[in-house]
């Protein structure tokens, strides 16, 4: 039963948000077909970024980390 209540509250909140948006900014809710051809194409500028593999290769926790140091400190 609490799940039904949460669902109804979320449904009510989304409907209320839709009504507020319709009053304040009606152009936001217009269909996409109303957009003019002058708005397109949009050019996106790509930002160069290192790949995840390159980032992992460059990461290191400690430069002088070895298992021998752990064995000596544990004994």
N, C-alpha and C positions, 0 to 999 in steps of 0.2 A: 503494500500500500504506500509506503513512503516514496517508492520509485515513481509511482503514478503522480504523487503530489509534486515531486521535483520536476517531472516531465511537464506537468501543466504550468508550473511557475516559469520554466524556461520558455515554453510556448507563449505564455502571456508576455514575458519580457521581450521576446523577439518581435511579437506583433506590436507592442508599444513602441519599440525602437523603429520599426518600419513606419508607423504613423507619424512619429516625431520627425523622421528623416523626410517623409513626404511633405510635411508642412514647411520645414526649414530649408531644405535643399532638393526641390523636386527634379532638378536636372540630373541628379545622381541616379534616380530610379528610372530614367528613360531607357528604352531599349537601345541596344548597341547599333541597330540599323539606322538610327537617326544621326549617327556621326557622319560628318562630311568627308569627302575624299581628300580634302586639303589637310586633314589631321594625320594622314598616313602617307608614306611610311615613316616610322619613327626610327631614328638611328640610335642604337645603343652603343656606348663606348665601353669596350672591355678593359678591365683593369688587369694588368699582368700579375700573375700569382704563381708562386712555386707550388709544385704538386705535393701531395701528401707524402709520397715516398721520399722526395727530396727533404722535406721537413723532418721526417723520421730519421733519415741518415744523419742530419746535422744535430740531432738532439743527443745529449749525453747527460747522465746524472752526475757522475764524477769522472774526471778524466783518468785518474789513477786507480780505478776500482779493480780489485782482483780478489779471487777466492782465497788466496794465501793470507791476505790481511784479515779476512774474516776468521779463518781457522786459528790464527795466532791470538786474536783478540778474544775468541770464545774460550780458549784454554787457560 
